[in-house]
Amino acid sequence: MGKISKSFSAHAGTSRPTDYHVLHNEIGFSANDLHELVHFLSYVYRRSTTAVSVVAPICYARLAAAQMSQFIKFNEMSNTSSSHDGEHGEHL
């Protein structure tokens, strides 16, 4: 399989072609089937009313990773402050 370019059409000068490389075609899609899938996926990103240059599943994966990163940082900060409170706890 080759690569698929430019998953969407846009006004002249505003498109940003994206290359997708097939690493393992387990399902057995043809190049045309993959091109069509990528084209359709470029229109299902909920945060945009137009086609996007990076398909929706990748956008959602990036958002999930960013949220998880923030959660982990918050959790680590919370654990660090809890351990400090134990060291300098109040005596009644």
Secondary structure, DSSP 8 states (H G I E B T S, - for coil): --EEE--S--STTT----EEE-S--SS---HHHHHHHHHHHTT--TT-SS--SS-HHHHHHHHHHHHHHHHHHHHHHHHHHHHHHHHT----
